């Protein structure tokens, strides 16, 4: 029996799944929680040194512990013989980046820099580089840089260049010691194989690598003279294609996981993008929403269009021969989790109460911007809002309004695609939130689209396993692997027309609030962020 392993590195934990190559059957899985989780208050062991607002860091050792624990446990759960494993692939949150030495050693592991926040991994939801992102966009627009159009005209604070520029400008010593500015997706593959390749997915979507090149030195020098050589001195590594072999396991990595050294390791990839083939979404117009703490929307198309506020469009970014589009919402499950943590009721009780309400009965409209807006506004200075509260408003009213707000955000993304000439004809959902019936029915009603489901509890890990099978030579390409190993339940949820009619009216109000608060009708959210930062200095 030939097997592959997919390892999905998420925001709070990593999970491994052992998959049969012939049919994609998941034989065993395991999850390992990161010891340090999200570092957003203070560095490990430094409770006296509080991090500023909007910071989100991680510790690289936590990722290695996933390999040491989750992979062997998944093999045991599957009752698998390690000798049957031919390939392994990983996926990561993105853009999650770290500074390293020449050999890949993270700077935060050096005694010199262990107390320096900029030496640590910057998690995808590190939004403290918003000023740098604003300048990156403004200077590119002023100069008429053609690559800006591939990103919908806006560059996010979540991405490689903004986070790197923040390090340069706030801690020049860390910057000077940085040999490579590495995506975590590539760092973990480097640690397993001894080979450093930048994967085409994150380079294209998060690293402003367009048509074979990075932004010019003259443009980067206008941002900061010391930034001019950033690609030449810190991004200078070969680009690896998706599904390509990066090499085989080193003796050390093989020992961590209890695997043979001959196991092929695929080039790194992103959690959202690997999920599309797992859901057999390899044709134009199939939009996959990976719904967890945040939501990432990925889709392939046979046309190249400029779509406002997208996270990028990359040729072959999801499957070869098609343009891969990415959009997203920075906060979804995080928003629901925050509300429950600050409520006396749990998710199940709130969902049951909210499900009994007719559409519109709570009288509320919310904006889903508690972690800023990724698409289509690309502005992490924005914040959440609930309009319409009275003394009669109950917790379940607010909870339902927040769920609806995230559904409106997804509808706005779908409409933005369509208005730009990119067809969306199927909505497929994966991730933890697909298990919540209230969430799924609201999304179907709001979008007026049937919702299909990726038939797996470990969508990204399964998607990585597909890429492992391709890298190991079991299938000629990702389309063939998807046909044999992927799985989807079509039309699992269908819209209720009477609900959709009411949601159309509510969505119109949502669009009005988006324009008012998000498109500079009133910049109160940005002013409040500034006041907060000044107060916390």
TORDREN-421978 format. One record per residue (C-alpha): x, y, z; chain; residue in one letter. Coordinates in steps of 0.2 Angstrom, whole numbers, always signed. Each point is the difference from the previous one (the first is absolute). Layout:
{{X,Y,Z},A,a} ...
END
This chain:
{{+0,+0,+0},A,x} {{+8,+16,-6},A,x} {{-3,+15,+12},A,x} {{+4,+19,+1},A,x} {{-1,+12,+15},A,x} {{-7,+18,+0},A,x} {{+5,+12,+14},A,x} {{-11,+15,+2},A,x} {{+8,+14,+11},A,x} {{-14,+11,+6},A,x} {{-1,+15,+11},A,x} {{-1,-9,+17},A,x} {{+6,-18,-4},A,x} {{+6,-12,-14},A,x} {{-9,-15,-6},A,x} {{+7,-15,-9},A,x} {{-11,-13,-11},A,x} {{+6,-16,-7},A,x} {{-9,-3,-17},A,x} {{-1,-14,-12},A,x} {{+6,+4,-17},A,x} {{-12,-10,-10},A,x} {{-16,+8,+6},A,x} {{+4,+14,+12},A,x} {{-7,-10,+15},A,x} {{+6,+8,+16},A,x} {{+7,-14,+11},A,x} {{+6,+10,+15},A,x} {{+2,+17,+7},A,x} {{+7,+10,+15},A,x} {{+1,+18,+6},A,x} {{+13,+8,+10},A,x} {{-3,+17,+8},A,x} {{+14,+13,+0},A,x} {{+8,+2,+17},A,x} {{+1,+19,-2},A,x} {{-16,+3,-11},A,x} {{-1,+17,-7},A,x} {{+12,+12,+9},A,x} {{-9,+16,+0},A,x} {{+2,+7,+18},A,x} {{+18,-3,+5},A,x} {{+15,-10,-6},A,x} {{+3,-18,+8},A,x} {{+6,+3,+18},A,x} {{-1,+19,-1},A,x} {{-16,+5,+8},A,x} {{+8,+17,+4},A,x} {{+1,+4,-19},A,x} {{-17,+2,-7},A,x} {{-2,+0,-19},A,x} {{-8,+15,-9},A,x} {{-18,-2,-7},A,x} {{-2,-10,-16},A,x} {{+15,-11,+3},A,x} {{-2,-19,-3},A,x} {{+16,-11,+1},A,x} {{+4,-18,+1},A,x} {{+15,-11,+6},A,x} {{+8,-11,-13},A,x} {{+3,-15,+12},A,x} {{-19,-2,+1},A,x} {{+0,-5,-18},A,x} {{+14,-13,+2},A,x} {{-10,-7,+14},A,x} {{-15,-4,-12},A,x} {{+12,-11,-10},A,x} {{+6,-9,+15},A,x} {{-17,-3,+8},A,x} {{-14,+1,-13},A,x} {{+8,-10,-14},A,x} {{+5,-15,+11},A,x} {{-17,+0,+9},A,x} {{-9,+1,-17},A,x} {{+10,-15,-6},A,x} {{-4,-10,+16},A,x} {{-19,+5,-2},A,x} {{+0,-6,-18},A,x} {{+9,-16,+5},A,x} {{+12,+4,-15},A,x} {{+17,-7,-4},A,x} {{+11,+15,-2},A,x} {{+9,-10,-14},A,x} {{-16,+3,-10},A,x} {{+1,+19,+0},A,x} {{+7,+7,-16},A,x} {{-4,+18,+2},A,x} {{-3,+14,+12},A,x} {{-6,+18,-3},A,x} {{-4,+15,+11},A,x} {{-11,+15,-1},A,x} {{+1,+16,+11},A,x} {{-9,+16,+5},A,x} {{+6,+14,-11},A,x} {{+7,+12,+0},A,x} {{+10,-7,+15},A,x} {{+18,+5,-1},A,x} {{+16,+0,+10},A,x} {{+18,+7,-1},A,x} {{+14,-13,+0},A,x} {{+19,-2,-2},A,x} {{+8,-8,-15},A,x} {{-3,-18,+6},A,x} {{-18,+3,+4},A,x} {{+2,+3,+19},A,x} {{-14,+12,+6},A,x} {{+7,+16,+8},A,x} {{-11,-2,+15},A,x} {{+9,-16,+5},A,x} {{+17,+10,+1},A,x} {{+4,+7,+18},A,x} {{+3,+17,-8},A,x} {{-18,+2,-6},A,x} {{-11,-11,+11},A,x} {{-7,+16,+8},A,x} {{-3,+9,-16},A,x} {{-18,-1,-7},A,x} {{+6,+3,-18},A,x} {{+11,-16,+1},A,x} {{-16,-11,+1},A,x} {{-12,-8,-12},A,x} {{-13,+13,-6},A,x} {{-16,-9,-1},A,x} {{-12,+3,-14},A,x} {{-11,+11,+11},A,x} {{+14,+11,+6},A,x} {{-7,+17,-6},A,x} {{+12,+12,+8},A,x} {{+8,+3,-17},A,x} {{-15,+10,-7},A,x} {{+9,+17,-1},A,x} {{+13,-9,-11},A,x} {{-13,-9,-10},A,x} {{-8,+17,-4},A,x} {{+16,+7,-6},A,x} {{+3,-15,-11},A,x} {{-17,+3,-8},A,x} {{+2,+19,-1},A,x} {{+17,+0,-8},A,x} {{-4,-14,-12},A,x} {{-16,+9,-6},A,x} {{+9,+17,-2},A,x} {{+13,-9,-11},A,x} {{-12,-9,-10},A,x} {{+8,-17,+5},A,x} {{-9,-13,-11},A,x} {{+1,-14,+13},A,x} {{-12,+9,+12},A,x} {{-14,-4,-12},A,x} {{+2,-19,+4},A,x} {{-4,+4,+18},A,x} {{-16,+9,-3},A,x} {{+9,+17,+2},A,x} {{+4,-3,+19},A,x} {{+14,-8,+10},A,x} {{-4,-8,+17},A,x} {{+9,+2,+16},A,x} {{-1,-19,+1},A,x} {{+13,-2,-14},A,x} {{+18,-3,-2},A,x} {{+6,+17,-5},A,x} {{-10,+10,+13},A,x} {{+6,-11,+14},A,x} {{+18,+1,-6},A,x} {{+0,+19,-2},A,x} {{-6,+1,+18},A,x} {{+15,-10,+6},A,x} {{+12,+11,-9},A,x} {{-8,+16,+6},A,x} {{-3,-5,+18},A,x} {{+15,-12,+4},A,x} {{+15,+3,-12},A,x} {{+11,-12,+10},A,x} {{-12,-15,-3},A,x} {{-1,+6,-18},A,x} {{+18,+0,-2},A,x} {{+2,-18,+7},A,x} {{-13,-7,-11},A,x} {{+6,-10,-15},A,x} {{-16,-7,-6},A,x} {{-18,+6,+3},A,x} {{-9,-16,-1},A,x} {{-18,-6,-1},A,x} {{-3,-12,+14},A,x} {{-7,-12,-14},A,x} {{+17,+0,-8},A,x} {{+9,-1,+17},A,x} {{-8,-16,+5},A,x} {{+5,-8,-16},A,x} {{+17,+6,+1},A,x} {{+2,-8,+18},A,x} {{-6,-16,-7},A,x} {{+10,-1,-16},A,x} {{+15,+11,+2},A,x} {{-6,+9,-16},A,x} {{-6,+18,+0},A,x} {{-13,+4,-14},A,x} {{-13,+14,+0},A,x} {{-16,-7,-5},A,x} {{-9,+8,-15},A,x} {{-16,+2,+10},A,x} {{+6,+11,+14},A,x} {{+12,+9,-11},A,x} {{-14,+5,-12},A,x} {{-14,+4,+12},A,x} {{+10,+7,+15},A,x} {{+17,+4,-7},A,x} {{-5,+11,-15},A,x} {{+9,-11,-12},A,x} {{-8,+3,-17},A,x} {{+4,-7,-17},A,x} {{+17,-6,+7},A,x} {{+6,+16,+9},A,x} {{-1,+10,+16},A,x} {{-3,+18,+1},A,x} {{+14,+11,-7},A,x} {{+15,+7,+10},A,x} {{-5,+17,-4},A,x} {{-18,-2,+7},A,x} {{+7,-8,+16},A,x} {{+13,+13,+2},A,x} {{-14,+13,+0},A,x} {{-8,-9,+15},A,x} {{+16,+0,+9},A,x} {{+18,+0,-7},A,x} {{+5,-14,+10},A,x} {{-14,-11,-7},A,x} {{+5,+1,-18},A,x} {{+10,-16,+1},A,x} {{-13,-10,+10},A,x} {{-4,-13,-14},A,x} {{+18,-2,-6},A,x} {{+7,-2,+18},A,x} {{-14,-9,+10},A,x} {{-12,-8,-13},A,x} {{+13,-7,-11},A,x} {{-5,-18,-1},A,x} {{-7,-11,-14},A,x} {{-19,-1,-3},A,x} {{-7,-17,+3},A,x} {{-16,-5,-9},A,x} {{-15,-7,+8},A,x} {{+0,-19,+1},A,x} {{+19,+0,-4},A,x} {{+12,-10,+11},A,x} {{+11,+10,+11},A,x} {{+10,-15,+4},A,x} {{+0,-14,+13},A,x} {{+0,-1,+19},A,x} {{+17,+3,+8},A,x} {{+5,-13,+13},A,x} {{-5,+12,+14},A,x} {{-17,+4,-6},A,x} {{-3,-18,-4},A,x} {{+4,-5,+18},A,x} {{-12,+14,+7},A,x} {{-14,-8,-9},A,x} {{+5,-19,-1},A,x} {{+0,+0,-19},A,x} {{+13,-6,-13},A,x} {{+12,+13,-7},A,x} {{-6,-4,-18},A,x} {{-17,+8,+3},A,x} {{-3,+14,-13},A,x} {{-4,+17,+7},A,x} {{-10,+12,-11},A,x} {{+3,+19,-2},A,x} {{-9,+10,+13},A,x} {{-18,+6,-2},A,x} {{-14,+11,+8},A,x} {{-14,-8,+10},A,x} {{-14,+8,-11},A,x} {{+8,-4,-16},A,x} {{+3,-19,+3},A,x} {{-18,-1,+5},A,x} {{-7,+3,-17},A,x} {{+6,-16,-8},A,x} {{-5,-10,+15},A,x} {{-18,+7,-4},A,x} {{+2,-5,-18},A,x} {{-1,+19,-4},A,x} {{+13,+0,-14},A,x} {{-12,+8,-14},A,x} {{-4,+18,-3},A,x} {{-13,+8,+11},A,x} {{+1,-11,+15},A,x} {{+2,+11,+15},A,x} {{+7,-9,+16},A,x} {{-3,+9,+17},A,x} {{+12,-7,+13},A,x} {{-10,+5,+16},A,x} {{+10,+0,+16},A,x} {{+7,+14,+11},A,x} {{+0,+10,-16},A,x} {{-7,-4,-17},A,x} {{+10,-2,-16},A,x} {{-9,+0,-17},A,x} {{+10,-8,-14},A,x} {{-6,-4,-18},A,x} {{+7,-4,-17},A,x} {{-5,+9,-16},A,x} {{+5,+0,-18},A,x} {{-1,+19,-1},A,x} {{+12,+13,+7},A,x} {{-9,+15,+7},A,x} {{+4,+14,+12},A,x} {{-11,-3,+16},A,x} {{+0,+14,+13},A,x} {{+7,-5,+17},A,x} {{+5,-18,-5},A,x} {{+15,-8,+9},A,x} {{+7,-4,-17},A,x} {{-2,-9,-16},A,x} {{+14,-13,-5},A,x} {{+2,-10,-15},A,x} {{-1,-18,+5},A,x} {{-2,+6,+18},A,x} {{-12,-14,+4},A,x} {{+0,-12,-15},A,x} {{+11,+1,-15},A,x} {{-7,+9,-16},A,x} {{-12,+11,+9},A,x} {{+0,+16,+9},A,x} {{-1,-2,+19},A,x} {{-9,+14,+10},A,x} {{+0,+2,+18},A,x} {{-11,+11,+11},A,x} {{-4,-1,+19},A,x} {{-7,+6,+16},A,x} {{+12,+3,+14},A,x} {{-12,-4,+14},A,x} {{-14,-13,+0},A,x} {{+1,-14,+13},A,x} {{+11,+11,+10},A,x} {{-15,+12,+1},A,x} {{-12,-13,+6},A,x} {{+13,-7,+12},A,x} {{+3,+18,+7},A,x} {{-18,+2,+3},A,x} {{-3,-16,+9},A,x} {{+15,+3,+11},A,x} {{-7,+16,+6},A,x} {{-18,-8,+1},A,x} {{-8,-10,+14},A,x} {{-7,-12,-14},A,x} {{+10,-13,-11},A,x} {{+0,-2,-18},A,x} {{-14,-14,+0},A,x} {{-12,+10,+11},A,x} {{+3,+16,-10},A,x} {{-3,-9,-17},A,x} {{-15,-9,+6},A,x} {{-8,+16,+6},A,x} {{+5,+10,-15},A,x} {{-6,-14,-12},A,x} {{-18,+3,+7},A,x} {{+0,+18,-6},A,x} {{-8,+5,-17},A,x} {{+11,+10,-11},A,x} {{+2,+18,+5},A,x} {{-9,-3,+17},A,x} {{+14,+7,+10},A,x} {{+1,+16,-9},A,x} {{+19,+1,-1},A,x} {{+13,+2,-13},A,x} {{+18,-4,+3},A,x} {{+17,+3,-9},A,x} {{+12,-15,+1},A,x} {{+16,+11,+2},A,x} {{+6,-5,+18},A,x} {{+16,-5,-8},A,x} {{-1,+13,-14},A,x} {{-5,-3,-18},A,x} {{+10,-11,-12},A,x} {{-11,+1,-15},A,x} {{-5,+10,-9},A,x} {{+5,+15,+11},A,x} {{+17,-7,+5},A,x} {{+0,+11,+16},A,x} {{+5,-6,+17},A,x} {{-3,+16,+8},A,x} {{-19,-3,-1},A,x} {{-9,-8,+15},A,x} {{-17,-8,+4},A,x} {{-17,+8,+2},A,x} {{-17,-5,+5},A,x} {{-14,+12,-5},A,x} {{-18,-1,+7},A,x} {{+2,-6,+18},A,x} {{-13,+5,+13},A,x} {{-3,-5,+18},A,x} {{-9,-15,-6},A,x} {{+14,-7,-10},A,x} {{+6,-17,+6},A,x} {{+16,-9,-2},A,x} {{-7,-12,-13},A,x} {{-5,+15,-10},A,x} {{+18,+7,+0},A,x} {{+7,-18,-4},A,x} {{-12,-2,-15},A,x} {{+4,+17,-6},A,x} {{+19,-4,+0},A,x} {{-3,-16,-10},A,x} {{-10,+10,-12},A,x} {{+13,+13,-2},A,x} {{+13,-13,-5},A,x} {{-12,-7,-13},A,x} {{-3,+18,-7},A,x} {{+19,+1,-1},A,x} {{+1,-16,-10},A,x} {{-14,+6,-12},A,x} {{+9,+17,-2},A,x} {{+15,-10,-6},A,x} {{-10,-11,-12},A,x} {{-8,+16,-7},A,x} {{+16,+8,-2},A,x} {{+7,-14,-10},A,x} {{-16,+0,-11},A,x} {{+0,+18,-3},A,x} {{+18,-1,-6},A,x} {{-4,-13,-13},A,x} {{+6,-16,+10},A,x} {{-14,-13,+0},A,x} {{-5,-8,+17},A,x} {{-12,-15,-3},A,x} {{+3,-11,+15},A,x} {{+3,+3,+19},A,x} {{+10,-14,+9},A,x} {{+3,+2,+19},A,x} {{+13,-9,+11},A,x} {{+7,+3,+17},A,x} {{-7,-2,+17},A,x} {{-15,+12,-2},A,x} {{-7,-12,-13},A,x} {{-7,-10,+15},A,x} {{-11,+14,+6},A,x} {{-17,-2,-8},A,x} {{-5,+18,+4},A,x} {{+15,+7,-8},A,x} {{-2,-10,-16},A,x} {{-18,+4,-2},A,x} {{+3,+19,+2},A,x} {{+14,-1,-13},A,x} {{-11,-9,-12},A,x} {{-14,+12,+3},A,x} {{+10,+16,-1},A,x} {{+10,-5,-15},A,x} {{-15,-8,-9},A,x} {{+12,-14,-5},A,x} {{-1,-19,+4},A,x} {{+15,-5,+11},A,x} {{+10,-15,-3},A,x} {{+11,-7,+13},A,x} {{+18,-8,+0},A,x} {{-4,-17,+7},A,x} {{+15,+0,+13},A,x} {{+3,+7,+17},A,x} {{+18,+3,-5},A,x} {{-2,+9,-17},A,x} {{+17,+9,-1},A,x} {{+9,-16,+7},A,x} {{-9,-10,-13},A,x} {{+5,+13,-14},A,x} {{+18,-1,+6},A,x} {{-1,-19,-2},A,x} {{-6,+2,-18},A,x} {{+16,+10,-4},A,x} {{+11,-12,+9},A,x} {{-7,-14,-11},A,x} {{+4,+11,-16},A,x} {{+17,+4,+7},A,x} {{+4,-18,+3},A,x} {{-5,-5,-18},A,x} {{-16,-9,+4},A,x} {{-11,+11,-11},A,x} {{+6,+11,-15},A,x} {{-8,+16,+6},A,x} {{-11,+7,+13},A,x} {{-16,-2,-11},A,x} {{+3,-18,+0},A,x} {{+3,-1,+18},A,x} {{-16,+10,+4},A,x} {{-11,-11,-11},A,x} {{+7,-16,+9},A,x} {{+2,+7,+18},A,x} {{-10,+15,+2},A,x} {{-19,+0,+6},A,x} {{-14,+12,+1},A,x} {{-19,+0,+4},A,x} {{-9,+11,-12},A,x} {{-15,+10,+5},A,x} {{+1,-5,+18},A,x} {{-9,+17,+5},A,x} {{-12,+9,-11},A,x} {{-7,+18,+2},A,x} {{-17,+3,+6},A,x} {{-8,+13,-12},A,x} {{-10,+9,+13},A,x} {{+15,+2,+12},A,x} {{+11,+6,-15},A,x} {{-13,+13,-4},A,x} {{+1,+7,+17},A,x} {{+19,-1,+0},A,x} {{+1,+10,-16},A,x} {{-8,+15,+9},A,x} {{+12,-2,+15},A,x} {{+15,-3,-12},A,x} {{-4,+17,-8},A,x} {{+2,+8,+17},A,x} {{+16,-9,+3},A,x} {{+7,+7,-17},A,x} {{-5,+18,+6},A,x} {{+10,-3,+16},A,x} {{+15,-7,-10},A,x} {{+0,+16,-10},A,x} {{-2,+12,+14},A,x} {{+13,-8,+12},A,x} {{+11,-9,-12},A,x} {{+2,+12,-15},A,x} {{+4,+16,+9},A,x} {{-18,+6,+3},A,x} {{+5,+1,+18},A,x} {{+18,-5,+6},A,x} {{-5,-1,+18},A,x} {{+7,-18,+1},A,x} {{+17,+5,-6},A,x} {{+0,+15,+12},A,x} {{-5,-11,+15},A,x} {{+15,-12,-4},A,x} {{+12,+15,+0},A,x} {{-7,+6,+17},A,x} {{+2,-17,+7},A,x} {{+18,-2,-6},A,x} {{+5,+16,+7},A,x} {{-9,-4,+17},A,x} {{+10,-16,+1},A,x} {{+17,+7,-4},A,x} 
END
